[in-house]
Every structure is written in structure tokens, then in C-alpha cells.
């Protein structure tokens, strides 16, 4: 993340050289935050030389003379060769580059103007730029492309576009019939989008994104890792809420304080399971108060990251080094959760939160983050650097007031963060590349006006997730081709300006689901208890969870969303492809590219069975003519017809494999696996050959990625 930030900053320097005025938020604050604020920022306990650089009034007292860089102590310190005076000191790993020093000089010469951090400024609905395009998103994107002499890519071909929108909205590939229908009538794209948004699979796909942030798991974690038999009820609530397009403000309120609503329903109480998802230490000899403290701190930190995109947890031990969050702010926020207790919803036994009525605790600042060291008393309160919450009806605010404050129109972060989350799932990265850090050490948005327009539109349109997603996917920007272009590499190597779509590796769950879907194995049942997939025995060499029984029958072919998540026995197939471990809120998944992934795609049991089933499906659905079967196989896996040269290569490979199978005898026929009895003796060689061919196709880059 930091490497990307630095690269983006340096890449911008040549553009600034063209007599463009230096802007504090865009050009100066990121350098100060990365290299200066740790010693000269908000944290008074760690501040050196009593110099504060994050507040202009303080900086100009001692270090900066606006308009006069040569008279500024700041300039002297960052340019001197004296190792005793130079800043950052020689021992710091975060040295300034010449380009960064030059930026500072220009900034001081231009008056050393400061700006409020963009993320804490009120959301003001920007005017949509004048454009011939109907979708406002395209107008904002087009304005920036024009500034950099870039043109948008052409629309993706129909087969690519239909595969993209199916995978993005439902997490499942289209059928050959879906593709053929859209190719015949590309103008039907809007009706396709509407149908996908109305599909129950939409809730499954987008629930996975939210469950990452909710650190959902089916067990407690730690050494005992006890099973949470009813944890799935929260997961099912999320699926249902997203499918019925529960407005995001209500979605927020019910998860943080559903139990405090007037006459809450069973579902609203179950929604508070959001904060029951965290790991829970139940070991013998445990210091229960320490465990409670850690659990509540997790709730504070997760709420801050998920809804506000802030690293609130950095203020748990001391005032935040980069953002205006004091340790008192932290424990005032902590106080909202200090009088909660874990209860189960009476009817369904869904894990839920409840408010303690009697013997309520007094909350304190815990000095240095030590639960045994009590500092000043605090009461529940919102962060002091953000707009205050409305006066509560009761003596002090509670979680319901907190939830309403988060989704109030005056809150500068929640709608920005939520809109950025949604955007990131449709482009592979957000307008803000650091979705869980909208603070001063995070990245600035690539298109700040577009982000604010989307945030305001989200609120104006009733906080509807589905309507915002439709707005985005209907844009020309979303529908662009992702094809590589040399001019983009030269001007915008990270494609931040979006002159094309981004090519994205499928999430672990979607990769498995796609293999099951094209093979015909996928069981479509929605919701209900989690299932246990088959696992190799050596997975249980570590930990206590050794009594593993794979679920019976076709349960093992359900969508990956329903695989049981035991913190001590994570499903290796998913973790190989960067699925999170449920230890913390995962706002953005990492994407790696390793040899182990290729080995898993070729040899993991679920992909082997999918290839076997796919071969059987092709033999049953198509004629005995080899060429037609190969075309069908290709179409099912890659959602398009093969080009002439591709079909020739496929036929050549098929012929080679057929010879290998014929020469291999009974040993080669073991490739048939569980479909062996379903294949007639006269077709076993062809079936084994098609299995080998299917395995190769499902290992192609085009299957593993979304174009």
C-alpha cells in the first residue's frame, strides 16, 4: 500500500512541474503524514521539539515563513547537510526525495496554505461537468481524461461484458444461453442488470463483501475454537437484507443497535450479531476482564474501519499520530460498547448484543491501552473532530444515537466510505485506494468530485445499494474494455484515471463457484447452516479440530459462501487465493500470484471433480462429434466461442491427450474419478480425454480473471 502511495505521488510530480499550483491535500499532506507527523503531529506525548506541523498556526510560529522558504527553519532543516540538524534525521527510514523537497519549497513560496483534510470536510454535491454523455459518472471521468490527453476505451465486446456483469453482481458466470441472447441483443444490457440485481444470487455475492468486513466466522478462535452453531443466522440476515435492498442507513442502524429500536423484530436483533462475529477467548485461566477489554476494543476499531474508514485503533494507547483522534476520543467511543453483553436472540438463538440495564459500568481512559490503568472518567461521545451528534433523549447517548450519527447527512465519512467500497468491487480498486484509511496517511481520491457526487447521490437516493450499483454498471466507464494500452502505461500506469476497465483476478469463493457452476455440480440452495467440504488429513496436524466429517451428499457442492469458517481450520483452497482469515475486519483483500495457486487449480479435489463433471456434461449435451464437443466445452468455461486458431490448438491438444489415454490403459482411466460408472465402455477414452482438456481450460488465465 505504501509503495503504491509513494509511486502515485512521484508520478504526479512531473505534472505539477507545468506551473500548476501546489495543493496541500494533494501534494503536501501525504508527504508530511508519511515522513513528519510521527514526531511533529497530533500526538503530544511523542511530539519532538514542541513542533507541530499538522496545524498551520503552530507550524508558522516556529518553522515556516509563508512566502519565504529561505527564511524558514523548516526549509533549512530538510536541506542541510549537517547530520545533527537535518530532518528527517539520518536514522529515519523515511527520507525525503529531491522531488519532495522541491515541492515543499514551492509550497512555502506560494504561501504555505493549509487545507482541511478532504475526508473531514462536509460533503457538498458537486456540479456535474458538461458532457455529451448521459451518465454523470462518465462526465466526471471524461473531464479528468481530457486533462491528461487520454481517451476512454471502447466498450467491451458483448461476451466479455456479459461475463463481467454476471460475475460482479452475482458471483456466477452466465450460461451459454445468457451469452447468446445478449450477443443477439446488446441493447438489452439494462434489462440484464435489472434481472441480476433482482436475483437471489446478488445477495449472496454482495454479502460476501460485507462478511469480510464483519470478520464473520463459525467458531470462536483461539486454542479451543469452539463452534458457533447459530452464527450462520447473521450471515443469512446479511444476504436477505442485501437482496431486499435494505437502505444502507437502516442496514447500519440494525447492526449497531437493532436491539435498541422500538419493539425490535427478531431479525433486527439478529442483525446485532455483527459485533458477535469477532474471535472470543474462552480458555481456562483466562483473565476475563482483559478478554472483555480486548473484545470491546475490537468493536470500536472495527466500527471505525468499516463505517468511517479510519484507523481509530491507533488511538487506543495514545493520541493518533496522524489523525485528529485523541485517546479520550477513543475511550468515549469505547463507552458506547462498555455496557453491552452477549446474548442470543430468544427464538432463533442467533448471536446478538444487548444493553446492560442494571449495575452499569463507568468507562475510563485506559492509560497506554492497559486495561488495568484507569485514567479520567469518560461518557459516550462521538469523535471530537467530526460534527457532533444530536442531543439524545436519554441522559447520555447510546448505540442507537451512535448509529444515527454515523448515517446522518452531516457525517462526512460514512457515505463516502460506503460509496468507495461499492466502487472498488466493480473496478478492482476504489476511488480511494486505501478504503480503511481515509485519514491523513491514506491516499487521496483519484476523483474527489466524483466520490462526493456518488456519496451525495447515495444518500439522496435513499441509501439504496442496488440503485447505486446500477448507476455505476450502466456507465460507459464500467463497460469499457480492459485491453492493455501503451498510452495509458506511459501517462497513467496504475489506471487511476480509468481510461479502461481493470482486469481482476476472481475472489477465491467465486473461482470455486464458477468451476462448480460450469460443471453442473453447483447446488443452488440459499442460506442455512454452513457445510464442511472434504479436507485432506494433514490439515489437522495442528490444532484441536481433528473430528472432521465432510457434509453428506451434494451439500459439498454449495456456494463457497456457505463453507464453514473455523478459525483454526481455514479451508486451504480459499486461503490459497487470498480469502481472509476472519481475524480482523477485511476491507480490501490482497491479491497474490503464486505457483501454489496453479497447483491448486490443477490438483485440488473440487477442481478435479468439476473437470470430470464438466466432461460428462458435454458428452451428454452434445453430439458425439469431437469438434462440437470441444466448442461446447470452451463456451461453457470461457463464456464465448473459440476463435478459429484457438479451436485448432484445442483440437491438437485433444488429439495428443487421446493418444496418451489410449497408451496409458487402465491407469489413465483413473482420471474419470467419480463419473466412471456414468460413462459407457465405448466412451471411456473420450471421456478421460475431455477431462484432461477441461482441466486445462479451467486453468486458463481467462477463466481465473474477470476481464
C-alpha positions, 0 to 999 in steps of 0.5 A: 500500500505504501509503495503504491502511495509513494509511486502515485505521488512521484508520478504526479510530480512531473505534472505539477512541474507545468506551473500548476499550483501546489495543493496541500491535500494533494501534494503536501499532506501525504508527504508530511503524514508519511515522513513528519507527523510521527514526531511533529503531529497530533500526538503530544506525548511523542511530539519532538521539539514542541513542533507541530506541523499538522496545524498551520498556526503552530507550524508558522510560529516556529518553522515556516515563513509563508512566502519565504522558504529561505527564511524558514527553519523548516526549509533549512532543516530538510536541506542541510547537510549537517547530520545533527540538524537535518530532518528527517534525521539520518536514522529515519527510514523515511527520507525525503526525495529531491522531488519532495523537497522541491515541492515543499519549497514551492509550497512555502513560496506560494504561501504555505496554505493549509487545507482541511483534510478532504475526508473531514470536510462536509460533503457538498454535491458537486456540479456535474461537468458538461458532457455529451454523455448521459451518465454523470459518472462518465462526465466526471471521468471524461473531464479528468481524461481530457486533462491528461490527453487520454481517451476512454476505451471502447466498450467491451465486446458483448461476451466479455461484458456479459461475463463481467456483469454476471460475475460482479453482481452475482458471483456466477458466470452466465450460461451459454444461453445468457451469452447468446441472447445478449450477443443477439441483443446488446441493447438489452444490457439494462434489462440484464442488470435489472434481472441480476440485481433482482436475483437471489444470487446478488445477495449472496455475492454482495454479502460476501463483501460485507462478511469480510468486513464483519470478520464473520466466522463459525467458531470462536478462535483461539486454542479451543475454537469452539463452534458457533452453531447459530452464527450462520443466522447473521450471515443469512440476515446479511444476504436477505437484507442485501437482496431486499435492498435494505437502505444502507442507513437502516442496514447500519442502524440494525447492526449497531443497535437493532436491539435498541429500536422500538419493539425490535423484530427478531431479525433486527436483533439478529442483525446485532450479531455483527459485533458477535462475529469477532474471535472470543477467548474462552480458555481456562485461566483466562483473565476475563476482564482483559478478554472483555477489554480486548473484545470491546476494543475490537468493536470500536476499531472495527466500527471505525474501519468499516463505517468511517474508514479510519484507523481509530485503533491507533488511538487506543494507547495514545493520541493518533499520530496522524489523525485528529483522534485523541485517546479520550476520543477513543475511550468515549467511543469505547463507552458506547460498547462498555455496557453491552453483553452477549446474548442470543436472540430468544427464538432463533438463538442467533448471536446478538448484543444487548444493553446492560440495564442494571449495575452499569459500568463507568468507562475510563481512559485506559492509560497506554491501552492497559486495561488495568490503568484507569485514567479520567472518567469518560461518557459516550461521545462521538469523535471530537473532530467530526460534527457532533451528534444530536442531543439524545433523549436519554441522559447520555447517548447510546448505540442507537444515537451512535448509529444515527450519527454515523448515517446522518447527512452531516457525517462526512465519512460514512457515505463516502466510505460506503460509496468507495467500497461499492466502487472498488468491487466493480473496478478492482480498486476504489476511488480511494485506494486505501478504503480503511484509511481515509485519514491523513496517511491514506491516499487521496481520491483519484476523483474527489468530485466524483466520490462526493457526487456518488456519496451525495447521490447515495444518500439522496437516493435513499441509501439504496445499494442496488440503485447505486450499483446500477448507476455505476454498471450502466456507465460507459466507464464500467463497460469499457474494455480492459485491453492493455494500452501503451498510452495509458502505461506511459501517462497513467500506469496504475489506471487511476484515471480509468481510461479502461476497465481493470482486469481482476483476478476472481475472489477465491469463493467465486473461482470455486463457484464458477468451476462448480457452476460450469460443471453442473455440480453447483447446488443452488440452495440459499442460506442455512447452516454452513457445510464442511467440504472434504479436507485432506488429513494433514490439515489437522496436524495442528490444532484441536479440530481433528473430528472432521466429517465432510457434509453428506451428499451434494451439500459439498457442492454449495456456494463457497459462501456457505463453507464453514469458517473455523478459525483454526481450520481455514479451508486451504483452497480459499486461503490459497487465493487470498480469502481472509482469515476472519481475524480482523475486519477485511476491507480490501483483500490482497491479491497474490500470484503464486505457483501454489495457486496453479497447483491448486487449480490443477490438483485440488479435489473440487477442481478435479471433480468439476473437470470430470463433471464438466466432461460428462456434461458435454458428452451428454449435451452434445453430439458425439462429434469431437469438434462440437464437443470441444466448442461446447466445452470452451463456451461453457468455461470461457463464456464465448466461442473459440476463435478459429486458431484457438479451436485448432490448438484445442483440437491438437491438444485433444488429439495428443491427450487421446493418444496418451489415454489410449497408451496409458490403459487402465491407469489413465482411466483413473482420471474419470474419478467419480463419473466412471460408472456414468460413462459407457465402455465405448466412451471411456477414452473420450471421456478421460480425454475431455477431462484432461482438456477441461482441466486445462481450460479451467486453468486458463488465465481467462477463466481465473480473471474477470476481464 
